Amino acid sequence: MPSTQTFQPSSPPTLPLSVPRKSSPYTPLSPPAPLRRPTISPPQPGSSVTSSAVPSLTSGSYASSATGDESSTGGASGVDLVELLNDRLSNAVNPLPVDRSLARQAQTSGELNAKHRELLELQALAQRRLKSTRANFADGMKAAKEVKRDLEWTQKRVSTLKTKAEKKYPTAYRSANQRYPSSVDG
């Protein structure tokens, strides 16, 4: 059979507590007064929670207890100030409108993102169309310059043939010019 040992704590050694004191030129301060927890009366039934439901510490609506050792329950009235304030603040905030506004914000954000993507697609389409339009315009300008060059060459060729015909056949040219006057000669 195994032996069981019980542990018995020994009492701490006692030391002499007499400590010699030095004389000080300063007068000792009086010890601070014990802290007192302010208490308020419990909320009245049917009272509505407003912004003035939390009284300030200087408003005088707090009653301090005459006893020096108060428990965490708040003294004579039995109401804990922190618990009361916590309850009032939790009742003051209605989470339903906040939830609704968050949902609406998420919905609006999604709509804005969709519109932003749509705008980016339209912008890309417009840039592609602008690029193709510029290419078509450049091709049209090139074709117009070629046509102008061909017309100038043709005009020179017609003028050269006209002067040759006028010199080679002067009588026939005059009679044809009287019958069919040229708009260029004017």
C-alpha positions as CSV (number, residue, x, y, z in Angstrom):
1,M,0.0,0.0,0.0
2,P,1.5,3.3,-1.1
3,S,2.1,5.9,1.6
4,T,0.5,9.2,1.1
5,Q,2.1,12.3,2.3
6,T,0.2,15.5,3.0
7,F,1.8,18.8,2.5
8,Q,1.5,21.2,5.4
9,P,2.5,24.7,4.6
10,S,4.7,26.2,7.2
11,S,4.0,29.6,8.5
12,P,6.2,32.4,7.0
13,P,9.0,33.4,9.2
14,T,8.3,36.5,11.2
15,L,10.8,39.3,11.0
16,P,11.1,42.2,13.4
17,L,9.2,45.1,12.0
18,S,10.8,48.0,13.8
19,V,12.3,50.2,11.2
20,P,14.2,53.3,12.3
21,R,12.8,56.5,10.7
22,K,14.9,59.4,9.6
23,S,13.7,62.8,10.5
24,S,12.3,64.6,7.5
25,P,12.0,68.4,7.0
26,Y,8.7,67.7,5.2
27,T,5.4,67.2,7.0
28,P,3.7,64.0,6.1
29,L,0.6,64.2,3.9
30,S,-2.6,62.9,5.3
31,P,-3.8,59.6,3.7
32,P,-6.2,60.0,0.8
33,A,-9.9,59.6,1.5
34,P,-11.4,56.3,0.4
35,L,-12.9,56.3,-3.1
36,R,-16.6,56.2,-3.2
37,R,-18.5,54.9,-6.1
38,P,-21.4,57.2,-7.1
39,T,-24.8,55.6,-7.3
40,I,-28.0,56.6,-9.1
41,S,-31.5,55.4,-8.7
42,P,-32.7,52.7,-11.0
43,P,-34.5,53.7,-14.2
44,Q,-38.2,54.4,-13.9
45,P,-40.5,52.2,-15.8
46,G,-41.8,53.8,-19.0
47,S,-38.9,56.3,-19.2
48,S,-37.6,56.9,-22.7
49,V,-33.9,56.8,-23.5
50,T,-32.7,60.1,-24.7
51,S,-29.4,61.8,-25.1
52,S,-29.8,63.2,-21.6
53,A,-30.3,59.7,-20.1
54,V,-26.7,59.5,-19.1
55,P,-26.2,62.2,-16.4
56,S,-22.9,63.9,-16.1
57,L,-20.8,63.5,-13.0
58,T,-21.1,67.2,-12.2
59,S,-24.9,67.4,-12.6
60,G,-25.6,66.5,-9.0
61,S,-28.0,63.7,-9.9
62,Y,-25.6,61.2,-8.3
63,A,-25.9,60.4,-4.6
64,S,-22.8,59.4,-2.9
65,S,-22.9,56.9,0.0
66,A,-21.8,57.7,3.5
67,T,-20.1,54.4,4.0
68,G,-16.4,54.0,3.1
69,D,-16.5,50.4,1.9
70,E,-19.0,49.9,-0.9
71,S,-19.4,46.8,-2.8
72,S,-19.5,46.6,-6.6
73,T,-23.3,46.5,-6.5
74,G,-23.3,50.3,-6.0
75,G,-24.1,50.8,-2.4
76,A,-27.4,51.3,-0.8
77,S,-29.6,51.2,-4.0
78,G,-28.1,48.0,-5.2
79,V,-27.6,49.2,-8.8
80,D,-24.2,49.1,-10.5
81,L,-23.4,52.3,-12.3
82,V,-21.4,50.6,-15.1
83,E,-24.1,48.0,-15.6
84,L,-26.8,50.6,-15.7
85,L,-24.9,52.7,-18.2
86,N,-24.2,49.6,-20.3
87,D,-27.9,48.7,-20.3
88,R,-29.0,52.2,-21.2
89,L,-26.5,52.5,-24.0
90,S,-27.4,49.0,-25.4
91,N,-31.0,50.0,-25.4
92,A,-30.3,53.4,-26.9
93,V,-28.8,51.9,-30.1
94,N,-31.3,50.2,-32.4
95,P,-29.3,47.9,-34.7
96,L,-32.1,47.6,-37.3
97,P,-31.6,51.0,-39.0
98,V,-27.9,50.4,-39.0
99,D,-28.3,47.0,-40.6
100,R,-30.6,48.4,-43.2
101,S,-28.2,51.2,-44.0
102,L,-25.3,48.7,-44.3
103,A,-27.4,46.5,-46.6
104,R,-28.3,49.6,-48.7
105,Q,-24.7,50.7,-48.7
106,A,-23.6,47.3,-49.9
107,Q,-26.3,47.3,-52.6
108,T,-25.3,50.8,-53.8
109,S,-21.7,49.8,-53.8
110,G,-22.5,46.8,-56.0
111,E,-24.5,49.0,-58.4
112,L,-21.7,51.5,-58.6
113,N,-19.1,48.8,-59.3
114,A,-21.4,47.4,-62.1
115,K,-21.8,50.9,-63.6
116,H,-18.0,51.5,-63.3
117,R,-17.3,48.2,-65.2
118,E,-19.9,49.1,-67.8
119,L,-18.3,52.5,-68.2
120,L,-14.9,50.9,-68.6
121,E,-16.3,48.6,-71.3
122,L,-17.9,51.5,-73.1
123,Q,-14.7,53.5,-72.9
124,A,-12.7,50.6,-74.4
125,L,-15.4,50.3,-77.2
126,A,-15.2,54.0,-77.9
127,Q,-11.4,53.9,-78.1
128,R,-11.5,51.0,-80.5
129,R,-14.1,52.8,-82.7
130,L,-12.0,56.0,-82.5
131,K,-8.9,54.1,-83.6
132,S,-10.8,52.5,-86.5
133,T,-12.3,55.9,-87.5
134,R,-8.8,57.5,-87.5
135,A,-7.5,54.6,-89.7
136,N,-10.5,55.1,-92.1
137,F,-9.9,58.9,-92.1
138,A,-6.2,58.4,-92.8
139,D,-7.1,56.0,-95.7
140,G,-9.6,58.5,-97.0
141,M,-7.1,61.4,-96.9
142,K,-4.6,59.2,-98.7
143,A,-7.2,58.4,-101.4
144,A,-8.2,62.1,-101.7
145,K,-4.5,63.1,-102.2
146,E,-4.2,60.4,-104.9
147,V,-7.4,61.6,-106.6
148,K,-6.1,65.3,-106.4
149,R,-2.8,64.3,-107.9
150,D,-4.6,62.3,-110.7
151,L,-6.9,65.3,-111.4
152,E,-3.9,67.7,-111.6
153,W,-2.1,65.3,-114.0
154,T,-5.3,65.0,-116.1
155,Q,-5.8,68.8,-116.1
156,K,-2.2,69.3,-117.3
157,R,-2.6,66.6,-119.9
158,V,-5.8,68.2,-121.2
159,S,-4.2,71.7,-121.2
160,T,-1.3,70.3,-123.2
161,L,-3.5,68.6,-125.7
162,K,-5.6,71.8,-126.1
163,T,-2.6,73.9,-126.8
164,K,-1.3,71.4,-129.3
165,A,-4.7,71.2,-131.0
166,E,-4.9,75.0,-131.1
167,K,-1.5,75.3,-132.7
168,K,-1.9,72.4,-135.2
169,Y,-5.5,73.1,-136.2
170,P,-6.2,76.8,-135.5
171,T,-9.3,77.2,-137.8
172,A,-11.0,74.0,-136.6
173,Y,-10.2,74.8,-133.0
174,R,-11.8,78.3,-133.3
175,S,-15.0,77.0,-134.9
176,A,-15.3,74.2,-132.3
177,N,-14.6,76.7,-129.5
178,Q,-17.4,79.0,-130.8
179,R,-19.8,76.1,-131.1
180,Y,-18.9,74.6,-127.7
181,P,-17.4,77.2,-125.5
182,S,-15.1,76.0,-122.7
183,S,-16.1,76.9,-119.1
184,V,-12.4,76.9,-118.1
185,D,-11.5,79.5,-120.7
186,G,-14.2,81.6,-119.4
